[in-house]
Amino acid sequence: MRSTLNIFLSALPALPLALAACPGPDVNTATTDLMKSYESWQADVYDDGYGNPTVGYGHLCDDWSCSDVDYDIPLSEEDGLKLFQDDIVAYQDGVVAPLDSSVTLNANQYGALVSWCFNEGTGAVAESNLVARLNAGDDPNTVAEEELPKWVLANGEVSKGLQRRREAEIELFQTSTDEEALPVSC
């Protein structure tokens, strides 16, 4: 005989994978420093160079009025930092969700991947060879060194800025630390 709890649970719709996954841990200061160095601070809405309305530290807006932003524009630096921290959460989760629980990364390795995800998007990360190779058990340092440099195209052309960013992410990835990040337990 099925218990009342089992009957109740079976009647619930299946949770989407993103809700079922563990949330990503917070990134370290080395990561936020790297990200901010490549996401220029702008208090007012600006074109990111590719026709996208952007504000703060690289927040891509839904429209040119940035109606999706809960802070007054022009942003104060304090609100810009809050918006940046709000944005990072989705990319922390975007790194953790596609990785198998067997993948072990330190805080710098994880942070480098969050920076990459912030720049490239969660969908691209989830479908990447980098994630597939980490999930297959390949050496993380080798994977980062071989896969991150492939992500340097902007509108179909090699971007010197993206090349520099990937180099900085690889450097962070390969910087030793005893601070663990993944796997997470939830």
C-alpha contacts under 8 A as a table, 3 or more apart, distances in Angstrom:
res1	aa1	res2	aa2	distance
2	R	6	N	6.22
2	R	7	I	6.67
3	S	6	N	5.22
3	S	7	I	6.37
4	T	7	I	5.11
4	T	8	F	6.12
5	L	8	F	5.02
5	L	9	L	6.05
6	N	9	L	5.06
6	N	10	S	5.99
7	I	10	S	5.22
7	I	11	A	6.36
8	F	11	A	5.30
8	F	12	L	6.78
9	L	12	L	5.38
10	S	13	P	7.79
15	L	19	L	6.30
15	L	20	A	6.31
16	P	19	L	5.46
16	P	20	A	6.45
17	L	20	A	5.02
17	L	21	A	6.21
18	A	21	A	5.48
18	A	97	A	6.59
19	L	22	C	7.93
21	A	96	V	7.78
21	A	97	A	5.71
22	C	93	D	7.65
22	C	96	V	7.23
22	C	97	A	7.13
22	C	184	V	6.88
22	C	185	S	7.11
22	C	186	C	5.70
23	P	92	Q	7.40
23	P	93	D	5.26
23	P	96	V	7.02
23	P	97	A	7.79
23	P	186	C	7.98
24	G	89	V	7.32
24	G	92	Q	4.64
24	G	93	D	4.49
24	G	94	G	7.77
24	G	95	V	7.24
24	G	96	V	5.51
24	G	97	A	7.99
24	G	184	V	7.43
25	P	92	Q	6.68
25	P	181	A	6.75
25	P	184	V	7.43
26	D	89	V	7.58
26	D	92	Q	7.13
27	V	31	T	6.17
27	V	32	T	7.11
27	V	92	Q	7.57
27	V	107	A	6.93
27	V	110	Y	7.57
27	V	111	G	5.54
27	V	114	V	7.82
28	N	31	T	5.44
28	N	32	T	6.69
28	N	107	A	6.62
28	N	108	N	7.42
28	N	111	G	6.84
29	T	32	T	5.14
29	T	33	D	5.96
30	A	33	D	5.19
30	A	34	L	6.19
30	A	108	N	7.38
30	A	111	G	7.86
30	A	172	L	7.79
31	T	34	L	5.12
31	T	35	M	6.15
31	T	108	N	7.05
31	T	111	G	5.11
31	T	112	A	6.52
31	T	115	S	6.95
31	T	172	L	7.82
32	T	35	M	5.03
32	T	36	K	5.99
33	D	36	K	5.26
33	D	37	S	6.15
34	L	37	S	5.19
34	L	38	Y	6.71
34	L	115	S	7.74
34	L	168	A	7.53
34	L	169	E	7.84
35	M	38	Y	5.38
35	M	39	E	6.10
35	M	115	S	5.90
36	K	39	E	4.89
36	K	40	S	6.56
36	K	41	W	7.66
36	K	57	Y	6.40
37	S	40	S	6.63
38	Y	165	R	6.90
39	E	57	Y	5.10
39	E	58	G	5.13
40	S	56	G	7.65
40	S	57	Y	5.77
40	S	58	G	6.89
41	W	55	V	7.69
41	W	56	G	5.19
41	W	57	Y	4.91
41	W	58	G	7.51
42	Q	45	V	7.12
42	Q	46	Y	7.36
42	Q	55	V	5.74
42	Q	56	G	4.84
42	Q	57	Y	6.79
43	A	55	V	6.26
43	A	56	G	5.41
43	A	73	I	6.91
43	A	74	P	4.87
43	A	75	L	4.64
43	A	76	S	6.63
43	A	77	E	7.29
43	A	80	G	7.34
44	D	55	V	5.87
44	D	56	G	7.30
44	D	73	I	6.21
44	D	74	P	4.72
44	D	75	L	6.66
45	V	53	P	6.23
45	V	54	T	5.43
45	V	55	V	4.69
45	V	56	G	7.86
45	V	64	W	7.11
45	V	65	S	7.52
45	V	66	C	7.36
45	V	73	I	7.87
45	V	74	P	7.64
46	Y	52	N	7.97
46	Y	53	P	5.67
46	Y	54	T	5.29
46	Y	55	V	6.24
47	D	50	Y	6.84
47	D	51	G	5.48
47	D	52	N	5.39
47	D	53	P	5.07
47	D	54	T	6.06
48	D	51	G	6.28
48	D	52	N	5.54
48	D	53	P	6.55
48	D	54	T	6.01
48	D	58	G	7.95
49	G	52	N	7.27
50	Y	155	N	7.68
52	N	60	L	6.76
52	N	61	C	7.55
53	P	60	L	6.00
53	P	61	C	5.42
53	P	62	D	7.48
53	P	63	D	6.39
53	P	64	W	5.36
53	P	66	C	7.45
54	T	58	G	5.97
54	T	59	H	5.32
54	T	60	L	4.53
54	T	61	C	5.43
54	T	66	C	7.80
55	V	58	G	6.00
55	V	59	H	5.30
55	V	60	L	6.81
55	V	61	C	7.16
55	V	66	C	7.83
56	G	59	H	6.02
56	G	75	L	6.90
56	G	80	G	5.09
56	G	81	L	7.76
56	G	83	L	7.49
56	G	84	F	7.31
57	Y	80	G	6.79
57	Y	81	L	7.62
57	Y	84	F	6.03
58	G	84	F	7.81
59	H	83	L	7.66
59	H	84	F	7.08
59	H	87	D	7.23
61	C	64	W	6.94
61	C	65	S	7.91
61	C	66	C	4.92
61	C	67	S	7.51
61	C	68	D	6.55
61	C	69	V	7.42
62	D	66	C	6.03
62	D	67	S	6.98
62	D	68	D	6.20
63	D	66	C	5.25
63	D	67	S	6.67
63	D	68	D	7.94
64	W	67	S	7.90
66	C	69	V	5.65
67	S	70	D	7.74
69	V	72	D	7.78
69	V	83	L	7.92
71	Y	75	L	6.75
71	Y	79	D	6.47
71	Y	83	L	7.93
72	D	75	L	5.71
72	D	76	S	7.92
73	I	76	S	7.80
75	L	78	E	7.87
75	L	79	D	5.90
75	L	80	G	5.74
76	S	79	D	5.20
76	S	80	G	6.06
77	E	80	G	4.85
77	E	81	L	6.20
78	E	81	L	5.25
78	E	82	K	6.40
79	D	82	K	4.92
79	D	83	L	6.09
80	G	83	L	5.07
80	G	84	F	6.11
81	L	84	F	4.95
81	L	85	Q	6.16
82	K	85	Q	5.11
82	K	86	D	6.08
83	L	86	D	4.93
83	L	87	D	6.10
84	F	87	D	5.10
84	F	88	I	6.23
85	Q	88	I	5.19
85	Q	89	V	6.83
86	D	89	V	5.83
86	D	90	A	7.88
87	D	90	A	6.02
87	D	91	Y	7.28
88	I	91	Y	5.23
88	I	92	Q	6.17
88	I	114	V	7.82
88	I	118	F	7.12
89	V	92	Q	5.10
89	V	93	D	6.29
90	A	93	D	5.17
90	A	94	G	5.95
91	Y	94	G	4.52
91	Y	95	V	6.21
91	Y	114	V	5.75
91	Y	115	S	8.00
91	Y	117	C	5.81
91	Y	118	F	5.63
91	Y	121	G	7.57
91	Y	122	T	6.49
92	Q	95	V	5.39
92	Q	96	V	6.48
92	Q	114	V	5.61
93	D	96	V	5.11
93	D	97	A	5.86
94	G	97	A	5.61
94	G	98	P	7.21
94	G	114	V	7.83
94	G	117	C	7.04
94	G	122	T	4.97
94	G	123	G	7.98
94	G	125	V	7.45
94	G	126	A	7.38
95	V	98	P	6.45
95	V	99	L	6.89
95	V	110	Y	7.90
95	V	113	L	6.73
95	V	114	V	6.21
95	V	117	C	6.88
95	V	122	T	7.26
95	V	125	V	7.14
95	V	126	A	7.55
96	V	99	L	5.43
97	A	126	A	7.91
98	P	126	A	5.40
98	P	131	V	7.09
99	L	103	V	6.60
99	L	131	V	6.48
99	L	134	L	7.48
99	L	135	N	6.12
100	D	103	V	5.71
100	D	135	N	5.61
101	S	104	T	7.86
101	S	182	L	7.89
101	S	183	P	5.54
101	S	184	V	7.57
102	S	135	N	7.50
102	S	183	P	6.76
103	V	134	L	6.56
103	V	135	N	6.42
103	V	137	G	7.26
103	V	182	L	6.74
103	V	183	P	6.16
104	T	181	A	7.66
104	T	182	L	4.99
104	T	183	P	5.45
105	L	108	N	7.92
105	L	109	Q	5.66
105	L	110	Y	5.84
105	L	140	P	7.78
105	L	180	E	6.53
105	L	181	A	5.84
105	L	182	L	4.94
105	L	183	P	7.09
106	N	109	Q	5.34
106	N	110	Y	6.14
106	N	177	T	6.61
106	N	178	D	6.92
106	N	179	E	5.75
106	N	180	E	4.26
106	N	181	A	5.02
106	N	182	L	6.59
107	A	110	Y	5.16
107	A	111	G	5.87
107	A	177	T	7.10
107	A	179	E	5.48
107	A	180	E	5.34
107	A	181	A	4.80
107	A	182	L	7.84
108	N	111	G	4.92
108	N	112	A	6.07
108	N	172	L	5.71
108	N	173	F	5.27
108	N	174	Q	7.54
108	N	175	T	6.56
108	N	176	S	7.42
108	N	177	T	6.96
109	Q	112	A	5.27
109	Q	113	L	6.50
109	Q	172	L	6.78
109	Q	173	F	4.05
109	Q	174	Q	6.88
109	Q	175	T	7.86
110	Y	113	L	5.19
110	Y	114	V	6.29
110	Y	173	F	7.42
110	Y	181	A	6.47
110	Y	182	L	7.31
111	G	114	V	4.96
111	G	115	S	6.22
111	G	172	L	7.84
111	G	173	F	7.48
112	A	115	S	5.14
112	A	116	W	6.29
112	A	169	E	4.89
112	A	170	I	7.03
112	A	172	L	6.03
112	A	173	F	5.42
113	L	116	W	4.96
113	L	117	C	6.01
113	L	169	E	7.56
113	L	173	F	7.90
114	V	117	C	4.91
114	V	118	F	6.02
115	S	118	F	5.09
115	S	119	N	6.36
115	S	169	E	7.28
116	W	119	N	5.15
116	W	120	E	6.01
116	W	121	G	7.97
116	W	166	R	7.59
116	W	169	E	7.35
117	C	120	E	5.07
117	C	121	G	5.03
117	C	122	T	5.79
117	C	124	A	7.89
117	C	125	V	6.09
118	F	121	G	5.70
118	F	122	T	7.59
120	E	124	A	6.33
120	E	125	V	7.13
121	G	124	A	5.60
121	G	125	V	6.43
122	T	125	V	5.12
122	T	126	A	6.09
123	G	126	A	5.18
123	G	127	E	6.34
124	A	127	E	5.33
124	A	128	S	6.00
125	V	128	S	5.09
125	V	130	L	7.78
125	V	131	V	6.91
126	A	131	V	6.63
127	E	131	V	7.31
127	E	132	A	7.77
128	S	131	V	5.51
128	S	132	A	6.48
129	N	132	A	4.86
129	N	133	R	5.91
129	N	147	E	7.31
130	L	133	R	5.25
130	L	134	L	6.27
130	L	143	V	6.28
130	L	144	A	7.13
130	L	147	E	5.70
130	L	148	L	7.60
131	V	134	L	5.11
131	V	135	N	6.06
132	A	135	N	5.09
132	A	136	A	6.13
133	R	136	A	4.91
133	R	137	G	6.49
133	R	138	D	5.56
133	R	143	V	6.84
134	L	137	G	5.23
134	L	138	D	5.39
134	L	139	D	7.21
134	L	140	P	6.29
134	L	143	V	7.09
135	N	138	D	7.50
138	D	142	T	7.61
138	D	143	V	6.76
139	D	142	T	5.43
139	D	143	V	6.17
140	P	143	V	5.01
140	P	144	A	6.11
141	N	144	A	5.25
141	N	145	E	6.13
141	N	173	F	7.17
141	N	174	Q	6.29
142	T	145	E	5.13
142	T	146	E	6.09
143	V	146	E	5.25
143	V	147	E	5.71
143	V	148	L	7.92
144	A	147	E	5.30
144	A	148	L	5.42
144	A	170	I	6.30
144	A	173	F	7.32
145	E	148	L	6.21
145	E	149	P	7.09
145	E	170	I	6.18
146	E	149	P	6.51
146	E	150	K	7.67
147	E	150	K	5.57
147	E	151	W	7.60
148	L	151	W	5.68
148	L	166	R	5.96
148	L	170	I	7.23
149	P	152	V	6.44
149	P	163	Q	6.82
149	P	166	R	5.86
149	P	167	E	7.31
151	W	162	L	7.46
151	W	163	Q	7.96
151	W	166	R	7.44
152	V	157	E	8.00
152	V	158	V	5.51
152	V	159	S	5.72
152	V	160	K	7.70
152	V	162	L	4.93
152	V	163	Q	5.48
152	V	166	R	7.49
153	L	156	G	5.43
153	L	157	E	5.03
153	L	158	V	4.50
153	L	159	S	5.75
153	L	162	L	7.33
154	A	157	E	5.35
154	A	158	V	6.33
154	A	159	S	6.03
158	V	162	L	7.80
158	V	163	Q	7.84
159	S	162	L	5.19
159	S	163	Q	6.26
160	K	163	Q	4.95
160	K	164	R	6.26
161	G	164	R	5.16
161	G	165	R	6.19
162	L	165	R	4.90
162	L	166	R	6.04
163	Q	166	R	5.24
163	Q	167	E	6.24
164	R	167	E	5.08
164	R	168	A	6.23
165	R	168	A	5.06
165	R	169	E	6.15
166	R	169	E	4.94
166	R	170	I	6.11
167	E	170	I	5.12
167	E	171	E	6.18
168	A	171	E	4.98
168	A	172	L	6.19
169	E	172	L	5.07
169	E	173	F	5.95
170	I	173	F	4.86
170	I	174	Q	6.10
171	E	174	Q	5.26
171	E	175	T	6.23
172	L	175	T	5.09
177	T	180	E	7.87
181	A	184	V	6.83
